[in-house]
Amino acid sequence: MTPLPKKKTSHARQGERRAHLRAKTSAVVSCPQCTQPKVPHHVCPTCGTYDGREVIELKTKTKKTS
């Protein structure tokens, strides 16, 4: 037979144990070039710059004329 707990674990103690499992909000900063929100230490998805220089060249969306 496997061992069983002698007493019920309270919700407070259960919450203390699971305190690190909470959902964390991601940090967001504004891009210095285009002022759009972006993740810190990543290339801006809107303008493609990082640290004041263009890192990736983004394709601009063009509308189809029919």
Biopython code that builds the backbone (N, CA, C, O; Angstrom):
import numpy as np
from Bio.PDB.StructureBuilder import StructureBuilder

atoms = [
    (1, "MET", "N", (0.838, -1.174, 0.000)),
    (1, "MET", "CA", (0.000, 0.000, 0.000)),
    (1, "MET", "C", (0.887, 1.243, 0.000)),
    (1, "MET", "O", (1.906, 1.293, 0.689)),
    (2, "THR", "N", (0.493, 2.222, -0.766)),
    (2, "THR", "CA", (1.313, 3.430, -0.849)),
    (2, "THR", "C", (1.001, 4.367, 0.311)),
    (2, "THR", "O", (-0.104, 4.328, 0.852)),
    (3, "PRO", "N", (1.951, 5.203, 0.700)),
    (3, "PRO", "CA", (1.709, 6.126, 1.812)),
    (3, "PRO", "C", (0.720, 7.222, 1.415)),
    (3, "PRO", "O", (0.727, 7.698, 0.280)),
    (4, "LEU", "N", (-0.117, 7.606, 2.350)),
    (4, "LEU", "CA", (-1.122, 8.634, 2.136)),
    (4, "LEU", "C", (-0.873, 9.816, 3.076)),
    (4, "LEU", "O", (-0.304, 9.627, 4.151)),
    (5, "PRO", "N", (-1.284, 11.022, 2.699)),
    (5, "PRO", "CA", (-1.116, 12.160, 3.601)),
    (5, "PRO", "C", (-2.015, 12.025, 4.830)),
    (5, "PRO", "O", (-3.153, 11.565, 4.730)),
    (6, "LYS", "N", (-1.490, 12.432, 5.994)),
    (6, "LYS", "CA", (-2.258, 12.311, 7.234)),
    (6, "LYS", "C", (-3.345, 13.373, 7.337)),
    (6, "LYS", "O", (-4.412, 13.121, 7.896)),
    (7, "LYS", "N", (-3.067, 14.582, 6.788)),
    (7, "LYS", "CA", (-4.035, 15.675, 6.878)),
    (7, "LYS", "C", (-4.246, 16.291, 5.509)),
    (7, "LYS", "O", (-3.398, 16.168, 4.625)),
    (8, "LYS", "N", (-5.388, 16.960, 5.337)),
    (8, "LYS", "CA", (-5.692, 17.648, 4.084)),
    (8, "LYS", "C", (-4.825, 18.904, 3.984)),
    (8, "LYS", "O", (-4.651, 19.629, 4.964)),
    (9, "THR", "N", (-4.287, 19.148, 2.797)),
    (9, "THR", "CA", (-3.506, 20.367, 2.560)),
    (9, "THR", "C", (-4.467, 21.522, 2.313)),
    (9, "THR", "O", (-5.346, 21.435, 1.455)),
    (10, "SER", "N", (-4.298, 22.605, 3.069)),
    (10, "SER", "CA", (-5.201, 23.744, 2.937)),
    (10, "SER", "C", (-4.945, 24.482, 1.623)),
    (10, "SER", "O", (-3.893, 24.329, 1.002)),
    (11, "HIS", "N", (-5.939, 25.295, 1.211)),
    (11, "HIS", "CA", (-5.809, 26.054, -0.031)),
    (11, "HIS", "C", (-4.680, 27.078, 0.070)),
    (11, "HIS", "O", (-3.998, 27.345, -0.919)),
    (12, "ALA", "N", (-4.478, 27.648, 1.244)),
    (12, "ALA", "CA", (-3.413, 28.638, 1.430)),
    (12, "ALA", "C", (-2.035, 28.005, 1.245)),
    (12, "ALA", "O", (-1.171, 28.562, 0.568)),
    (13, "ARG", "N", (-1.844, 26.848, 1.847)),
    (13, "ARG", "CA", (-0.555, 26.167, 1.718)),
    (13, "ARG", "C", (-0.343, 25.681, 0.286)),
    (13, "ARG", "O", (0.779, 25.702, -0.221)),
    (14, "GLN", "N", (-1.400, 25.254, -0.351)),
    (14, "GLN", "CA", (-1.342, 24.824, -1.742)),
    (14, "GLN", "C", (-0.959, 26.009, -2.634)),
    (14, "GLN", "O", (-0.179, 25.860, -3.575)),
    (15, "GLY", "N", (-1.518, 27.190, -2.328)),
    (15, "GLY", "CA", (-1.203, 28.390, -3.087)),
    (15, "GLY", "C", (0.232, 28.838, -2.895)),
    (15, "GLY", "O", (0.861, 29.319, -3.837)),
    (16, "GLU", "N", (0.764, 28.687, -1.677)),
    (16, "GLU", "CA", (2.168, 29.042, -1.422)),
    (16, "GLU", "C", (3.097, 28.168, -2.257)),
    (16, "GLU", "O", (4.110, 28.638, -2.774)),
    (17, "ARG", "N", (2.749, 26.921, -2.380)),
    (17, "ARG", "CA", (3.577, 25.989, -3.142)),
    (17, "ARG", "C", (3.521, 26.301, -4.634)),
    (17, "ARG", "O", (4.503, 26.106, -5.350)),
    (18, "ARG", "N", (2.369, 26.788, -5.104)),
    (18, "ARG", "CA", (2.194, 27.055, -6.525)),
    (18, "ARG", "C", (2.381, 28.522, -6.880)),
    (18, "ARG", "O", (1.938, 28.945, -7.949)),
    (19, "ALA", "N", (3.012, 29.305, -6.035)),
    (19, "ALA", "CA", (3.135, 30.751, -6.253)),
    (19, "ALA", "C", (3.924, 31.074, -7.525)),
    (19, "ALA", "O", (3.657, 32.094, -8.159)),
    (20, "HIS", "N", (4.866, 30.252, -7.904)),
    (20, "HIS", "CA", (5.685, 30.531, -9.084)),
    (20, "HIS", "C", (4.993, 30.119, -10.385)),
    (20, "HIS", "O", (5.540, 30.356, -11.462)),
    (21, "LEU", "N", (3.824, 29.518, -10.315)),
    (21, "LEU", "CA", (3.138, 29.050, -11.516)),
    (21, "LEU", "C", (2.189, 30.087, -12.107)),
    (21, "LEU", "O", (1.461, 29.790, -13.054)),
    (22, "ARG", "N", (2.190, 31.303, -11.558)),
    (22, "ARG", "CA", (1.271, 32.326, -12.041)),
    (22, "ARG", "C", (1.643, 32.767, -13.452)),
    (22, "ARG", "O", (2.780, 32.595, -13.891)),
    (23, "ALA", "N", (0.681, 33.329, -14.145)),
    (23, "ALA", "CA", (0.914, 33.832, -15.498)),
    (23, "ALA", "C", (1.670, 35.153, -15.402)),
    (23, "ALA", "O", (1.281, 36.038, -14.640)),
    (24, "LYS", "N", (2.731, 35.286, -16.160)),
    (24, "LYS", "CA", (3.551, 36.492, -16.121)),
    (24, "LYS", "C", (3.253, 37.355, -17.334)),
    (24, "LYS", "O", (3.047, 36.850, -18.438)),
    (25, "THR", "N", (3.232, 38.660, -17.115)),
    (25, "THR", "CA", (3.030, 39.575, -18.231)),
    (25, "THR", "C", (4.356, 39.790, -18.939)),
    (25, "THR", "O", (5.396, 39.917, -18.294)),
    (26, "SER", "N", (4.321, 39.831, -20.251)),
    (26, "SER", "CA", (5.543, 40.032, -21.004)),
    (26, "SER", "C", (5.871, 41.515, -21.044)),
    (26, "SER", "O", (4.977, 42.356, -21.142)),
    (27, "ALA", "N", (7.146, 41.826, -20.968)),
    (27, "ALA", "CA", (7.591, 43.215, -20.990)),
    (27, "ALA", "C", (7.476, 43.761, -22.410)),
    (27, "ALA", "O", (7.786, 43.067, -23.379)),
    (28, "VAL", "N", (7.031, 45.002, -22.523)),
    (28, "VAL", "CA", (6.884, 45.647, -23.819)),
    (28, "VAL", "C", (7.463, 47.051, -23.715)),
    (28, "VAL", "O", (7.166, 47.779, -22.768)),
    (29, "VAL", "N", (8.289, 47.433, -24.687)),
    (29, "VAL", "CA", (8.841, 48.781, -24.766)),
    (29, "VAL", "C", (8.487, 49.363, -26.127)),
    (29, "VAL", "O", (8.091, 48.634, -27.036)),
    (30, "SER", "N", (8.629, 50.661, -26.263)),
    (30, "SER", "CA", (8.337, 51.276, -27.559)),
    (30, "SER", "C", (9.627, 51.383, -28.371)),
    (30, "SER", "O", (10.698, 51.654, -27.826)),
    (31, "CYS", "N", (9.509, 51.169, -29.664)),
    (31, "CYS", "CA", (10.642, 51.248, -30.574)),
    (31, "CYS", "C", (11.066, 52.714, -30.707)),
    (31, "CYS", "O", (10.204, 53.572, -30.893)),
    (32, "PRO", "N", (12.357, 53.029, -30.620)),
    (32, "PRO", "CA", (12.785, 54.428, -30.752)),
    (32, "PRO", "C", (12.609, 54.995, -32.165)),
    (32, "PRO", "O", (12.511, 56.211, -32.325)),
    (33, "GLN", "N", (12.569, 54.133, -33.197)),
    (33, "GLN", "CA", (12.415, 54.623, -34.573)),
    (33, "GLN", "C", (10.946, 54.880, -34.916)),
    (33, "GLN", "O", (10.594, 55.965, -35.379)),
    (34, "CYS", "N", (10.087, 53.877, -34.687)),
    (34, "CYS", "CA", (8.703, 53.978, -35.147)),
    (34, "CYS", "C", (7.690, 54.106, -34.005)),
    (34, "CYS", "O", (6.494, 54.246, -34.258)),
    (35, "THR", "N", (8.147, 54.061, -32.776)),
    (35, "THR", "CA", (7.334, 54.172, -31.545)),
    (35, "THR", "C", (6.231, 53.114, -31.445)),
    (35, "THR", "O", (5.247, 53.326, -30.737)),
    (36, "GLN", "N", (6.373, 51.998, -32.130)),
    (36, "GLN", "CA", (5.433, 50.888, -32.006)),
    (36, "GLN", "C", (5.903, 49.977, -30.865)),
    (36, "GLN", "O", (7.103, 49.921, -30.596)),
    (37, "PRO", "N", (5.005, 49.270, -30.194)),
    (37, "PRO", "CA", (5.421, 48.372, -29.114)),
    (37, "PRO", "C", (6.203, 47.177, -29.647)),
    (37, "PRO", "O", (5.880, 46.620, -30.696)),
    (38, "LYS", "N", (7.247, 46.792, -28.896)),
    (38, "LYS", "CA", (8.064, 45.640, -29.269)),
    (38, "LYS", "C", (8.619, 44.992, -28.013)),
    (38, "LYS", "O", (8.611, 45.599, -26.942)),
    (39, "VAL", "N", (9.099, 43.771, -28.139)),
    (39, "VAL", "CA", (9.714, 43.054, -27.033)),
    (39, "VAL", "C", (11.135, 43.587, -26.855)),
    (39, "VAL", "O", (11.838, 43.763, -27.850)),
    (40, "PRO", "N", (11.586, 43.850, -25.620)),
    (40, "PRO", "CA", (12.942, 44.379, -25.448)),
    (40, "PRO", "C", (14.009, 43.387, -25.922)),
    (40, "PRO", "O", (13.840, 42.173, -25.811)),
    (41, "HIS", "N", (15.095, 43.920, -26.445)),
    (41, "HIS", "CA", (16.254, 43.162, -26.944)),
    (41, "HIS", "C", (15.896, 42.278, -28.128)),
    (41, "HIS", "O", (16.511, 41.229, -28.322)),
    (42, "HIS", "N", (14.911, 42.685, -28.923)),
    (42, "HIS", "CA", (14.527, 41.985, -30.140)),
    (42, "HIS", "C", (14.382, 42.998, -31.273)),
    (42, "HIS", "O", (14.217, 44.194, -31.033)),
    (43, "VAL", "N", (14.446, 42.512, -32.490)),
    (43, "VAL", "CA", (14.251, 43.359, -33.659)),
    (43, "VAL", "C", (12.793, 43.810, -33.685)),
    (43, "VAL", "O", (11.888, 43.029, -33.391)),
    (44, "CYS", "N", (12.576, 45.064, -34.037)),
    (44, "CYS", "CA", (11.223, 45.596, -34.131)),
    (44, "CYS", "C", (10.511, 44.931, -35.310)),
    (44, "CYS", "O", (11.026, 44.966, -36.427)),
    (45, "PRO", "N", (9.346, 44.331, -35.089)),
    (45, "PRO", "CA", (8.653, 43.671, -36.195)),
    (45, "PRO", "C", (8.035, 44.653, -37.179)),
    (45, "PRO", "O", (7.706, 44.267, -38.301)),
    (46, "THR", "N", (7.871, 45.904, -36.790)),
    (46, "THR", "CA", (7.243, 46.883, -37.660)),
    (46, "THR", "C", (8.238, 47.506, -38.628)),
    (46, "THR", "O", (7.989, 47.551, -39.833)),
    (47, "CYS", "N", (9.376, 47.992, -38.101)),
    (47, "CYS", "CA", (10.330, 48.689, -38.976)),
    (47, "CYS", "C", (11.615, 47.899, -39.235)),
    (47, "CYS", "O", (12.381, 48.271, -40.124)),
    (48, "GLY", "N", (11.877, 46.817, -38.484)),
    (48, "GLY", "CA", (13.040, 45.967, -38.742)),
    (48, "GLY", "C", (14.349, 46.524, -38.227)),
    (48, "GLY", "O", (15.407, 46.131, -38.717)),
    (49, "THR", "N", (14.319, 47.433, -37.249)),
    (49, "THR", "CA", (15.558, 48.005, -36.716)),
    (49, "THR", "C", (15.868, 47.424, -35.356)),
    (49, "THR", "O", (14.983, 46.965, -34.633)),
    (50, "TYR", "N", (17.149, 47.455, -35.024)),
    (50, "TYR", "CA", (17.618, 47.061, -33.697)),
    (50, "TYR", "C", (18.844, 47.892, -33.381)),
    (50, "TYR", "O", (19.777, 47.957, -34.181)),
    (51, "ASP", "N", (18.850, 48.521, -32.230)),
    (51, "ASP", "CA", (19.977, 49.331, -31.755)),
    (51, "ASP", "C", (20.312, 50.458, -32.725)),
    (51, "ASP", "O", (21.484, 50.774, -32.933)),
    (52, "GLY", "N", (19.288, 51.063, -33.318)),
    (52, "GLY", "CA", (19.484, 52.224, -34.172)),
    (52, "GLY", "C", (19.888, 51.922, -35.603)),
    (52, "GLY", "O", (20.149, 52.854, -36.365)),
    (53, "ARG", "N", (19.951, 50.653, -36.001)),
    (53, "ARG", "CA", (20.313, 50.337, -37.380)),
    (53, "ARG", "C", (19.338, 49.308, -37.938)),
    (53, "ARG", "O", (18.741, 48.527, -37.197)),
    (54, "GLU", "N", (19.191, 49.326, -39.255)),
    (54, "GLU", "CA", (18.270, 48.402, -39.899)),
    (54, "GLU", "C", (18.918, 47.028, -39.982)),
    (54, "GLU", "O", (19.991, 46.868, -40.564)),
    (55, "VAL", "N", (18.262, 46.054, -39.400)),
    (55, "VAL", "CA", (18.814, 44.701, -39.341)),
    (55, "VAL", "C", (18.183, 43.818, -40.404)),
    (55, "VAL", "O", (18.882, 43.074, -41.091)),
    (56, "ILE", "N", (16.865, 43.896, -40.544)),
    (56, "ILE", "CA", (16.185, 43.110, -41.560)),
    (56, "ILE", "C", (15.387, 44.045, -42.453)),
    (56, "ILE", "O", (14.867, 45.072, -42.014)),
    (57, "GLU", "N", (15.307, 43.664, -43.701)),
    (57, "GLU", "CA", (14.542, 44.454, -44.656)),
    (57, "GLU", "C", (13.144, 43.856, -44.741)),
    (57, "GLU", "O", (12.976, 42.688, -45.091)),
    (58, "LEU", "N", (12.148, 44.668, -44.418)),
    (58, "LEU", "CA", (10.779, 44.184, -44.423)),
    (58, "LEU", "C", (10.121, 44.473, -45.757)),
    (58, "LEU", "O", (10.336, 45.526, -46.358)),
    (59, "LYS", "N", (9.322, 43.532, -46.210)),
    (59, "LYS", "CA", (8.573, 43.730, -47.446)),
    (59, "LYS", "C", (7.333, 44.551, -47.126)),
    (59, "LYS", "O", (6.640, 44.283, -46.145)),
    (60, "THR", "N", (7.060, 45.536, -47.943)),
    (60, "THR", "CA", (5.862, 46.334, -47.726)),
    (60, "THR", "C", (4.705, 45.679, -48.451)),
    (60, "THR", "O", (4.860, 45.152, -49.553)),
    (61, "LYS", "N", (3.546, 45.717, -47.820)),
    (61, "LYS", "CA", (2.370, 45.106, -48.422)),
    (61, "LYS", "C", (1.797, 46.080, -49.454)),
    (61, "LYS", "O", (1.576, 47.257, -49.166)),
    (62, "THR", "N", (1.568, 45.571, -50.636)),
    (62, "THR", "CA", (0.966, 46.395, -51.687)),
    (62, "THR", "C", (-0.410, 45.844, -52.023)),
    (62, "THR", "O", (-0.622, 44.631, -52.030)),
    (63, "LYS", "N", (-1.323, 46.727, -52.296)),
    (63, "LYS", "CA", (-2.671, 46.302, -52.646)),
    (63, "LYS", "C", (-2.725, 45.891, -54.111)),
    (63, "LYS", "O", (-2.116, 46.521, -54.976)),
    (64, "LYS", "N", (-3.463, 44.826, -54.363)),
    (64, "LYS", "CA", (-3.624, 44.366, -55.734)),
    (64, "LYS", "C", (-4.700, 45.216, -56.412)),
    (64, "LYS", "O", (-5.780, 45.442, -55.867)),
    (65, "THR", "N", (-4.376, 45.665, -57.583)),
    (65, "THR", "CA", (-5.361, 46.421, -58.364)),
    (65, "THR", "C", (-5.865, 45.524, -59.470)),
    (65, "THR", "O", (-5.078, 45.017, -60.270)),
    (66, "SER", "N", (-7.167, 45.323, -59.524)),
    (66, "SER", "CA", (-7.705, 44.425, -60.539)),
    (66, "SER", "C", (-8.751, 45.111, -61.376)),
    (66, "SER", "O", (-9.314, 44.500, -62.284)),
]
sb = StructureBuilder()
sb.init_structure("model")
sb.init_model(0)
sb.init_chain("A")
sb.init_seg("    ")
for serial, (resi, resn, name, xyz) in enumerate(atoms, 1):
    if name == "N":
        sb.init_residue(resn, " ", resi, " ")
    sb.init_atom(name, np.array(xyz, "f"), 0.0, 1.0, " ", f" {name:<3s}", serial, name[0])
structure = sb.get_structure()
